[in-house]
Amino acid sequence: MISEPEMAGEFGGVDTREVVGGFDEEPGGELRPRRPWQWALGGAVMASVLWAAALFLHGGGDRAPDLSGYQLKQDPCPSLRLKAIGEVIAPREPTTKVDSGLLRHAALDQIQCSIPLRFLAGAGESGKGWFTGYTVGITVALHKKTDPGAEFEARRRVTDDGVLPEEQVETVPDLGDKAYLLTRDNGDAELRVLDGGAVLSLDLSVFTYYQSERESESENPDENAVGDGPELPDLSLYRSAMITDMRDLMSSLKR
């Protein structure tokens, strides 16, 4: 490694004649061949000068990642339409407040939120019975100092529940620089996208809820009385809708 004085402060002290000349002058004007170690020293100094110049011009490999126009000027969650998911499953719940966690830092801007969709009732019109609920989780991270590409690839199978097998991770073409669709064992699906210094995630999850006349029963329903809940759907079937809404999210962050 080149020491700090070589990089920043010693260039003016180098005798140009010693660096590039092929001979040394004796005091009486007689020329004599340069010693081999002096050739090596001159070459090392010149190489140091060129390397330091390249380091200054190109940043030594530590350049900030390209954010490709992404910005988190404001929280995108309240205005995110989720139009495609709304058409194939259910629209977002308009009356529920969306809580977002916004982080602003010199190295990273990040937003996280959870957006509920409208409940879907089961059979019957009494207002009682099983309901199916869906939630869309959104995460956007803008890396301003360090390129997230290597970590994104290394963690492509990692979830909060562990590491997924390869067959549960599908490559999604033509979406950002890289994109993967993860299908968890509980049926939830997550779409992850890397685009320059931006890492985005759209997580679609489903749950069931039993509504009875007494609130305590809805929290802990008697299985003998209410029977089994509805079968949870395979959310990877909504792959196209998730991709469409992800594209909308990506576009909204570049306006």
C-alpha positions in Angstrom: 0.0 0.0 0.0 1.3 3.5 -0.8 1.8 5.6 2.2 0.0 8.9 2.7 3.0 11.2 1.9 3.5 9.5 -1.5 -0.2 10.0 -2.4 -0.7 13.5 -1.2 2.3 15.6 -0.4 5.7 14.5 -1.8 5.3 15.0 -5.6 7.1 18.3 -5.6 10.3 16.9 -4.0 11.1 14.4 -6.8 14.1 15.4 -9.0 12.8 15.0 -12.5 16.3 14.3 -13.8 16.6 11.3 -11.5 13.2 9.9 -12.4 13.4 10.1 -16.2 17.1 10.6 -17.1 19.3 7.7 -18.2 22.5 8.9 -16.7 23.9 10.9 -13.8 26.2 13.8 -14.2 29.5 13.9 -12.3 30.5 17.3 -10.8 33.0 17.8 -13.7 30.3 17.2 -16.3 31.3 13.6 -17.0 28.4 11.2 -17.5 28.3 7.8 -15.8 25.7 5.0 -16.1 23.0 4.9 -13.4 23.2 2.2 -10.8 20.4 -0.5 -11.2 18.8 0.3 -7.9 18.3 3.9 -9.0 16.5 2.7 -12.1 14.2 0.7 -9.9 13.6 3.6 -7.5 12.8 5.9 -10.4 10.3 3.4 -11.9 8.7 2.9 -8.5 8.3 6.6 -8.0 6.8 7.0 -11.4 4.4 4.1 -10.9 3.4 5.7 -7.6 2.6 9.0 -9.3 0.5 7.3 -12.0 -1.3 5.1 -9.4 -2.1 8.0 -7.2 -3.4 10.0 -10.2 -5.7 7.1 -11.1 -6.8 6.8 -7.5 -7.7 10.5 -7.5 -9.6 10.4 -10.8 -11.5 7.1 -10.3 -12.0 7.0 -6.6 -10.1 3.8 -5.9 -13.2 1.6 -6.3 -15.0 3.4 -3.5 -17.3 5.4 -5.7 -20.9 6.0 -4.5 -23.5 3.7 -6.2 -25.6 5.2 -9.0 -29.1 5.8 -7.6 -30.5 6.2 -11.2 -32.7 9.1 -10.2 -34.3 7.4 -7.1 -35.2 9.8 -4.3 -37.1 9.6 -1.1 -38.4 13.2 -1.0 -41.5 12.0 0.8 -43.2 8.9 2.1 -44.5 7.0 -1.0 -46.8 4.6 1.0 -49.9 6.8 1.4 -50.2 7.5 -2.3 -49.2 4.1 -3.6 -52.2 2.8 -5.6 -51.4 -1.0 -5.7 -53.8 -1.0 -8.7 -52.9 -4.3 -10.1 -53.1 -6.2 -6.8 -56.3 -4.4 -6.1 -57.8 -5.8 -9.3 -56.9 -9.4 -8.7 -57.2 -9.6 -4.9 -58.8 -6.5 -3.2 -58.2 -2.8 -3.2 -56.2 -1.2 -0.3 -58.2 -0.4 2.8 -59.0 3.3 2.5 -59.8 4.0 6.2 -56.8 2.4 7.8 -53.9 4.7 8.5 -50.6 3.5 7.1 -47.7 3.8 9.5 -44.3 4.3 7.9 -40.8 4.2 9.3 -38.6 6.7 7.5 -34.8 6.8 7.9 -32.6 9.5 6.5 -28.9 9.2 6.8 -25.8 10.2 4.9 -25.2 6.6 4.0 -28.8 5.3 3.6 -32.3 6.6 3.1 -35.0 4.0 3.8 -38.8 3.7 4.1 -40.8 0.8 5.4 -44.6 0.4 5.6 -47.4 -2.1 5.8 -50.5 -1.5 3.7 -53.7 -3.5 4.5 -56.1 -4.6 1.8 -59.9 -4.8 2.3 -61.1 -7.9 4.1 -62.7 -10.6 2.0 -65.7 -12.2 3.7 -66.4 -15.9 3.5 -69.8 -17.5 2.8 -72.9 -16.0 4.3 -74.2 -12.4 4.7 -74.6 -12.3 8.5 -71.2 -10.6 9.1 -70.0 -13.6 11.0 -67.6 -16.3 9.8 -64.2 -16.5 8.4 -62.5 -13.5 6.7 -59.4 -13.5 4.6 -57.0 -10.6 4.9 -54.1 -9.5 2.8 -51.3 -7.1 3.6 -48.7 -5.5 1.3 -45.3 -4.7 2.9 -43.1 -2.1 1.1 -39.4 -1.5 1.8 -37.2 0.9 -0.2 -33.5 1.4 0.7 -31.4 3.9 -1.2 -27.7 3.2 -0.6 -25.7 6.4 -1.0 -22.2 5.3 0.0 -21.8 1.6 -0.6 -22.9 -0.5 -3.5 -25.5 -3.1 -2.3 -25.1 -5.4 -5.2 -22.9 -8.1 -3.6 -25.0 -8.3 -0.4 -28.3 -8.3 -2.4 -27.1 -11.4 -4.3 -25.7 -13.1 -1.2 -28.9 -12.7 0.7 -31.3 -13.4 -2.1 -32.6 -16.6 -0.3 -32.6 -15.2 3.2 -35.8 -14.4 5.0 -36.9 -13.7 8.6 -37.8 -17.4 8.8 -34.5 -18.7 7.5 -32.8 -19.5 4.2 -35.1 -20.7 1.4 -34.2 -23.6 -0.9 -33.3 -22.7 -4.5 -36.6 -23.9 -5.9 -38.5 -21.3 -3.8 -36.5 -18.4 -5.4 -37.4 -17.4 -9.0 -35.4 -15.0 -11.1 -37.6 -12.2 -12.6 -36.3 -10.9 -15.9 -36.4 -7.3 -17.2 -37.0 -5.7 -13.8 -34.2 -3.4 -12.5 -30.7 -4.8 -12.5 -31.7 -8.0 -10.7 -35.0 -9.2 -9.3 -36.2 -12.3 -7.5 -39.6 -13.7 -6.4 -39.5 -15.6 -3.1 -42.3 -18.0 -2.1 -42.2 -18.8 1.6 -43.5 -22.0 3.2 -46.5 -20.1 4.7 -47.6 -19.1 1.1 -46.4 -15.5 1.4 -44.6 -14.0 -1.7 -41.9 -11.4 -1.8 -40.6 -9.5 -4.8 -37.1 -8.1 -4.4 -35.4 -5.7 -6.8 -31.9 -4.3 -7.1 -31.6 -1.2 -9.4 -28.3 0.6 -9.0 -28.0 1.7 -5.4 -31.7 1.1 -4.8 -33.1 -2.1 -3.2 -36.8 -2.4 -3.2 -39.2 -5.1 -1.8 -42.9 -5.8 -2.2 -44.1 -8.4 0.2 -47.6 -9.9 -0.1 -49.0 -11.8 2.9 -52.3 -13.4 3.7 -54.1 -14.4 6.9 -57.5 -15.6 8.1 -59.7 -14.1 10.7 -62.9 -15.5 12.3 -65.6 -12.9 13.1 -68.3 -13.9 15.7 -70.7 -12.1 17.9 -68.2 -12.0 20.7 -64.8 -10.4 20.1 -63.0 -13.0 22.3 -64.1 -15.8 20.0 -62.7 -14.0 16.9 -59.3 -13.9 18.7 -59.4 -17.5 19.9 -62.2 -19.3 18.0 -63.4 -22.7 19.1 -62.3 -25.0 16.3 -65.2 -27.4 17.0 -67.7 -24.7 16.6 -66.4 -22.8 13.6 -64.7 -25.5 11.7 -61.5 -25.1 9.7 -60.7 -21.8 8.2 -60.4 -21.2 4.4 -57.4 -22.6 2.6 -54.7 -20.0 2.1 -54.0 -19.2 -1.5 -50.6 -19.5 -3.2 -49.6 -15.9 -3.5 -47.0 -16.5 -6.2 -50.0 -16.8 -8.6 -50.2 -13.0 -8.3 -46.7 -12.6 -9.6 -47.7 -10.4 -12.6 -49.7 -8.0 -10.4 -46.8 -7.7 -8.0 -44.4 -6.9 -10.8 -46.8 -4.3 -12.2 -47.2 -2.6 -8.9 -43.5 -2.7 -8.3 -42.9 -0.9 -11.5 -45.4 1.8 -10.4 -43.5 2.1 -7.1 -40.1 2.4 -8.9 -41.5 5.1 -11.3 -43.1 7.1 -8.4 -39.7 7.3 -6.7 -38.1 8.9 -9.8 -40.5 11.8 -10.3 
